[in-house]
């Protein structure tokens, strides 16, 4: 009989690198001509940001940031192991990796039996180092099992319910899986004990109007982005309703499934009103309070302009998850909510289930 467990987490890249490199996004932004000179002086930053930055450019604070993230992932892994799913369906975004100028689908399910990926390659482009916390080779190849029958079943049923869903059997990027999926897998196996639950990656075009324009990253901050925006992301309403449909379909399936949304919330390099230096803490706190109170439907009513203004584009992965949890009438248990001004984004970790209420 089908059973479902809900998980919300992040794929923030910081824990991949040493503490001294975790503030790399902020350091890169500070070099931009688009940041006012006055704001390149830490004395003019918000007090919590100055405290995080400290006298060592965030290195000490990075250790505590890592500790909380790793502890949350260990707890999430424990929940998954206890649940023993047949597969994990993960909503994640693609930042100009497998989807570029040739085609950018709003949603896409990956169908495979096994896939290889190299999540540690190329981290020097944003971190300024090839060194990773595990001391592993940058070109190390990882492998993950898929669940082709579950992915095909879901794609078929979604199309029958009039969701025009794309599907893919292969990856365009030489790294394989997009970072949102591969980095989440890295952290679920942070202690390198192996994580062998099959994965069904479910792509959401979170970056929408800035995906190709900014090459999926910080081109708008460095001044290299195109002037004309791309077509938009799918609306929060569509993401929420898609999540509800996924929950209905899989509840009627023969499988035990984890439904996981993986993303941080507001991102500094997407928050123009803060000159791309720090995330929208206020908006994220509002989203967090709505989540804690089980007001999932509020996320359905968010608008894309509202999300983009707050730098919360990747929240659309969680909006899909919220739709699924609303359909199932699940409660939420917050594992941790980690705010940061220096480390690019705010992160939330949560477990959803029929009896999941009550924070740690």
Secondary structure, DSSP 4 states (H G I P E B T S, - for coil): --EEEEEEE---GGGGS-GGGTTHHHHHHHT-TTS-GGGGSGGGS-HHHHHHHTTTTTHHHHHHHHHHHHHHHHHHHHHHHHHT-SEEEEEEE-SSSS-STT---SEEEE--SEEEE-TTTTTHHHHS-S--TT---TT--EEEEB-HHHHHHHHHHHHHTT---EEESS-SSTT-S-HHHHHHHHHHTTT-S-----EEEEEE-TTGGGTTTTTTTTHHHHT-S-SSPPPPPPPHHHHHHHHHHHHHHHHTSSSEEEEEEE--SSBGGG-GGGTTSS--HHHHHHHHHHHHTT-THHHHT--HHHHHHTT-TTHHHHHHHHHHHHHHT-EEEEEEEE--SSSSB-EEEEEEETT--S--
